[in-house]
Amino acid sequence: MEPNAILITQIGILALLLVACFAAIALKRLKLPYTVGLVIVGLIVGWLAQNVETLRPLQNLTLSPDLILFVFVPFANNNPFIQI
């Protein structure tokens, strides 16, 4: 990967995390389950990535299984509300 592609990937991940944070705040106020809300937000972001030119780099963003296993699962494992 060239440095520009790495920067675009990092900005994309940070933007998606920011969207998830705002979604969590909005979903708490709307009293919707977080998982249902994230599915709805994911569908909206996916549709926007296909139809809005500035969001096209999100289509190339991929997460490897190793990243999910070593970064996200340990946080879920320490959460007392989630039982794996």
DOVEXTI-454299 format. One record per residue (C-alpha): residue number from 0; residue in one letter; x, y, z. Coordinates in steps of 0.02 Angstrom, whole numbers, plus 50000, padded with zeros to 5 digits. Each point is the difference from the previous one (the first is absolute). Layout:
// DOVEXTI-454299
+-----+------+-------+-------+-------+
| pos | code |    xx |    yy |    zz |
+-----+------+-------+-------+-------+
| NUM |    A |     X |     Y |     Z |
...
+-----+------+-------+-------+-------+
This chain:
// DOVEXTI-454299
+-----+------+-------+-------+-------+
| pos | code |    xx |    yy |    zz |
+-----+------+-------+-------+-------+
|   0 |    M | 50000 | 50000 | 50000 |
|   1 |    E | 50060 | 50173 | 49964 |
|   2 |    P | 49995 | 50132 | 50139 |
|   3 |    N | 49850 | 50088 | 49922 |
|   4 |    A | 49897 | 49840 | 50002 |
|   5 |    I | 50044 | 49968 | 50183 |
|   6 |    L | 49947 | 50177 | 50046 |
|   7 |    I | 49835 | 49980 | 49908 |
|   8 |    T | 49969 | 49834 | 50091 |
|   9 |    Q | 50037 | 50079 | 50170 |
|  10 |    I | 49885 | 50147 | 49965 |
|  11 |    G | 49864 | 49880 | 49942 |
|  12 |    I | 50011 | 49896 | 50159 |
|  13 |    L | 49999 | 50155 | 50111 |
|  14 |    A | 49850 | 50070 | 49905 |
|  15 |    L | 49904 | 49837 | 50022 |
|  16 |    L | 50040 | 49998 | 50186 |
|  17 |    L | 49939 | 50180 | 50013 |
|  18 |    V | 49839 | 49952 | 49912 |
|  19 |    A | 49979 | 49856 | 50123 |
|  20 |    C | 50024 | 50118 | 50147 |
|  21 |    F | 49870 | 50122 | 49936 |
|  22 |    A | 49884 | 49854 | 49963 |
|  23 |    A | 50019 | 49938 | 50179 |
|  24 |    I | 49950 | 50170 | 50068 |
|  25 |    A | 49852 | 50014 | 49883 |
|  26 |    L | 49942 | 49822 | 50032 |
|  27 |    K | 50007 | 50025 | 50187 |
|  28 |    R | 49885 | 50151 | 49984 |
|  29 |    L | 49883 | 49907 | 49881 |
|  30 |    K | 50003 | 49847 | 50115 |
|  31 |    L | 50040 | 49881 | 49857 |
|  32 |    P | 50111 | 49847 | 50026 |
|  33 |    Y | 50180 | 50039 | 49954 |
|  34 |    T | 50019 | 49849 | 49885 |
|  35 |    V | 49843 | 50042 | 49901 |
|  36 |    G | 50056 | 50180 | 49984 |
|  37 |    L | 50173 | 49951 | 49939 |
|  38 |    V | 49923 | 49891 | 49866 |
|  39 |    I | 49893 | 50146 | 49941 |
|  40 |    V | 50149 | 50119 | 50005 |
|  41 |    G | 50106 | 49872 | 49907 |
|  42 |    L | 49870 | 49985 | 49863 |
|  43 |    I | 49992 | 50190 | 49984 |
|  44 |    V | 50190 | 50017 | 49995 |
|  45 |    G | 50012 | 49861 | 49871 |
|  46 |    W | 49870 | 50082 | 49891 |
|  47 |    L | 50087 | 50169 | 50016 |
|  48 |    A | 50169 | 49921 | 49957 |
|  49 |    Q | 49926 | 49939 | 49835 |
|  50 |    N | 49907 | 50159 | 49954 |
|  51 |    V | 50107 | 50143 | 50067 |
|  52 |    E | 50164 | 50030 | 49911 |
|  53 |    T | 50098 | 50062 | 50152 |
|  54 |    L | 49960 | 49841 | 50097 |
|  55 |    R | 50059 | 49879 | 49864 |
|  56 |    P | 50162 | 49956 | 50094 |
|  57 |    L | 49892 | 49914 | 50132 |
|  58 |    Q | 49960 | 49865 | 49873 |
|  59 |    N | 50183 | 49946 | 49998 |
|  60 |    L | 50013 | 49993 | 50190 |
|  61 |    T | 50020 | 49820 | 50060 |
|  62 |    L | 50030 | 49929 | 50173 |
|  63 |    S | 50103 | 49843 | 50014 |
|  64 |    P | 49943 | 49858 | 50114 |
|  65 |    D | 50161 | 50022 | 50101 |
|  66 |    L | 49956 | 50181 | 50037 |
|  67 |    I | 49827 | 49951 | 50060 |
|  68 |    L | 50070 | 49857 | 50106 |
|  69 |    F | 50142 | 50094 | 50084 |
|  70 |    V | 49927 | 50175 | 50017 |
|  71 |    F | 49810 | 49994 | 50015 |
|  72 |    V | 49966 | 49831 | 50084 |
|  73 |    P | 50105 | 50034 | 50157 |
|  74 |    F | 49897 | 50157 | 50034 |
|  75 |    A | 49839 | 49903 | 49978 |
|  76 |    N | 50067 | 49861 | 50112 |
|  77 |    N | 50031 | 50123 | 50144 |
|  78 |    N | 49826 | 50076 | 49985 |
|  79 |    P | 49889 | 49933 | 50140 |
|  80 |    F | 49844 | 50019 | 49891 |
|  81 |    I | 50064 | 49888 | 49859 |
|  82 |    Q | 50027 | 49815 | 50028 |
|  83 |    I | 50098 | 49907 | 49867 |
+-----+------+-------+-------+-------+
